[in-house]
Amino acid sequence: MLYTRRDVGRLALAALPFASALRAAKIDSRFNGVQIGAITYSFNSIAAPDPEAIIRAYVEIGLGEAELMSNHCEALAGAPRVPRGQPQEPLRQWRASTGPDTWKAVRKKFEDAGIHVGVLCYNMNDRMQDEDIEYGFAMAAALGVQAMSTSTTLSMAKRVAPIADKHKLLVGYHGHDATNDPNQTATLESYDTLMAYGKYSGVNLDIGHFTAANYDAVSFIRQHHDRITNLHVKDMKRDHGAYMPFGQGDTPMKGVLQLLKKEKYGFPANIELEYKIPPDSNLIAEMKKCLAYCKECLA
């Protein structure tokens, strides 16, 4: 059958709603108003050499929210793989060639799979130059995220604060349980210090590490919810104890998730899988268990 130009145009217009629906299809991992997601760090073991495997894993597990690690973002954008210990010049040159379209294309990969990228995790260290910090904020702006998370020192947080204020992007500083190091985000005093650095200095609260440091995550969230970018959800033992399968440690996971449900704070609770996967299981199966546990806590 031959089609006129008008027929072709009519057929194309008729297909648009269907195509848009495919692009807009969103994986629903929001339970009783609480958005459960995951940080892509959890998928390090499958990210190389095929970073697209991360996106396929989110779809298989049923996760609709991603906290995207910057190295995974770069890999998805085609960054050259440079082994540790090798000259980094190819990567530096590639980074200099990137722009907003580079990161928008990465976001589209997630959106086309029904996954929302809400937070960029861009870890910063004291050796970074200001242009390296700006690179992270440029990536975040093009991705369109609501916040940035980072593991860094208090001294670096002080440098980042005015840049975050300039960009008006909330940066959540990730805490660990190294309470013996005064330059780490670990003690209650350290959280107070970094939040005082600027209006856009916030907290990416890891409720596992917070528990391992013998603090009360429920109380902290209730007090500082307006400065929290997102949670890292994991189970750990108190007294700087080990990572545990969900439900086997001391982290008040149900109390935390029920608080988010009750108060409708809005920030995501992102699973970070760090416990040792049993030999008779695999990453996907364990992440499904973690997601199911979070859903059960929110019932």
N, C-alpha and C positions, 0 to 999 in steps of 0.2 A: 504494500500500500504506500502511495506517495503522499507526503504531507506538504501543505503550503507553509510558508513562513509564519502565517497567522496561527496555523494549527500547532506548529512547534512552540510558538510563544505561549499559547494557551496551555499546552501540556506542561511546559516548564513552570508556569505559575501554579498549576494545580499541584505540582510536586513539592513546592516550597513549604507548605505547612507541615508535610510529613518529614521533610529534611530537617526543618527547624525543631520538630518534636524529638527527633533522634539526637540532635545536638544538645537539646535542653534536658533530656532525661537525666534525672538526678538520683543517685543512689541514696536511699534514705537510711541513715544510721543515727537518726535523732529519736531518742526514746523518752517519752513523757517530758518533752521540751528540752532535753539535754543532748547536745551534739557530741557524739562519740566519734573520734577519728583516730589517727595514728601518725606518729612522726616517721618519715621515711627511713630514718636511722635503723628502725626495726628490720628493714629489708636489705641491710648491707650485704648479707650473704648471697643474695640473688641479683644484686645490682650490677655486677660486672660479670661478663663483658656486655650484658644487655640491659641497660637501664630501663627499657620499656617493660621489663619483667615486673618492675615495681607497680606500674599502673595496672597490669593484668592481675597482679596479686590483690590489689585493692578491690577490683571488680569481683574476683572470685570469693573474697572474704565477705564482701558487702559493706565496705567502708566508704562513706561519702565525703569524708573530710580529711585533708592532708596537711601536715606540717612538713613543708618541703625543705630538705637539707640543700644548702647551696651547691655542694659538690654533685649531688644528684641532678639538680637543676642544670648545672653546666654540662654534665654528661648527656642529658636529654637534649641539650642544645647543640651537641656535636663537639664539645671540647676535646682536645687531644689527650690521650691517656699517657701521663708521664710517671713512670715508676719512682718510688721514693729513692732519694739519693742521686737521682739523675738531674741534669740541668733543667731548670724550670722555664727557660726562655720560650719554648714553643707555647706553653700555657699562658705566659705573660703576653705574648704577641696576640694570641687568640682573644684573651680578655680585652685587650685594647681595641679589637675589631668589633666587639659586641655593642649592641644598642637596644633600645626599647623593643624593637621587633623580635630580637633574639629571645627575649623572655616572654613576650606575648605568645610566641609560637609554642613555648613549653606549656604555658597555662592552657592553651587550646587543647593540647594533648590530654590533659586531665579533664577539662570540661567536656570534651567529646566522649569521654568515658563515664561521664556523670559524677565526677569528683570535684569538689570545691577545694581550692588551695587557699586556706585562710591565713596561714602564718609561714613566713620564710625563716628558717633557722640558718643564721649566718654567724658562725663562730669567729670571734675576733681575739687577737692576742696583742701583747704589748709591743711586738716588733712591727706591727702594721703602721704604715704611713696614713696620713689623712685621706689620700686618694684611694687607698684600699678600703677604708671605711665608707667613703662615698660610693664606691663600686657596689657595695652591699645594699645601700639605700636606693641606688638606681635600679638594681635588680628587683628590689621590693616594690618600688613604684610601678614598674612595668608589669609585674605580676599582679598588681592590684590587691595585695594582701592587706589585712586589717592591722597586722602587727608583725614585728620581727622578734625572734627569740635568739639568744646567744649564750654560750658558755664562755665566760671570760673572768678577768680579775676586777677588783674594785678600782684599781688604778686605771684600767682601760675604760671601765664604765664612766669614770669621771671625764675622760676625754670624749667619749661617745655622746654624753648627755647634751651638750650644746648643738651637736649635729642632729640629734634626734629632735630637739626642740625646733631647729630650723626647718626640718622636713615635716614636723607635726606627725610623726609616726611613733607610736608607743613601742618601746623596746623592752621585752621581758627577759630579765637576767635569770639564767637557769642556776638553781642552787644545787649543791652537792652536800655531803655531810662531813667535809674536811674542816671541822670546827676548830682544829688546831692551827689553821693557816689564816692569819688576819687579813690576807689579801683575797680570800675566796668568799663567795656568797655562800654562807653556811650557817652562821649564827643569826639570831634574831637582830642583833645590833648591826650586822652587815646588811641585812635587808633594809633596815631603817636608813643606813648611810647611803645606799645607792638610790633609794627612792627620794632622798633629799637633794640629789644632784640636779634634778630637773623635772619639769612637769610630765615629760614623756619617758621617764625612767620608771619601768615597771618590773613585774615579776613573772617569770615562767616557772610556776611552782611545781617542782617534782615532789609529789606527795610521798613517794617511796623514800627518797633521800631525806626529806624533811622528817619523816618518821624515824629513819635510821639515826638522825641527829637528836632524837628524843624530844621532838617538838610536836605540837598538836595542829595538824593540818586543818581540821574543821574550824578551830578558833581563828587561825591565821586568815583563812579565806573569808570568813565572816567579817573580819576587821579590815581587810585590805582588798576586797573584791574589785573595787574600782580601779586598781592598779595592776590587776592580773590579766596577762595577755591570753594565757591558756595553761592548762595543767598537763603534766606528764604523769600518766597513770601507770604505776607499777607497785608490786608488793615487795616489801623488805622487812627484815627483822630489826628491832630496836638495837641500840648500843652498837651502831655501825655494823649491823649484821648483813647477811647475804641476801641476794636477789632470790625471790621465791615465786613459784607458780601462783597465779591469782587465787586468793583465799587462804593461802597457807602461811602468810607472814603476819606482821603486826600493823600494817597500814590500814587506817580506818576507811577502806574503799567505799563501803556502803554508806557510811556517815557522810563522806565527802559528796558522793553522787546524789544522795538524797537532799543534801543542802542545796546543790545546784538546781535540783528539781523544784524544791520548795521556793527558793528565792528568785529563780529565773534570771540568774546572772548573765547568761548569754555566751560566755566564752567557752571554747571547746575543751573537752577532756580527751587528750590524745594518748593512746596506748603506746608505751615504749617497752618492747619486749627485750629483756636483758637476762632473764634466767636461762639456765642451761636446758636446751631442748632434749627431752628423753630420746634414747636411741631408737625407740619404736614409733616415733612421731616425726613431724617435720614442721617447718616454719608456718606454712599455711594452716595446718591443723591446729597449731598452738595459738595462732592469732585468732582463729575462729573461736577457740575456747575462751580467750581473753575477752573478745567481743560479747560472747554469750554471758560471761560472768558480769560484765558491766550492765548488760540489759537486765539481768536478773536482779542486780542491786537497785535498779530503777523501777522495778515493778511496784 
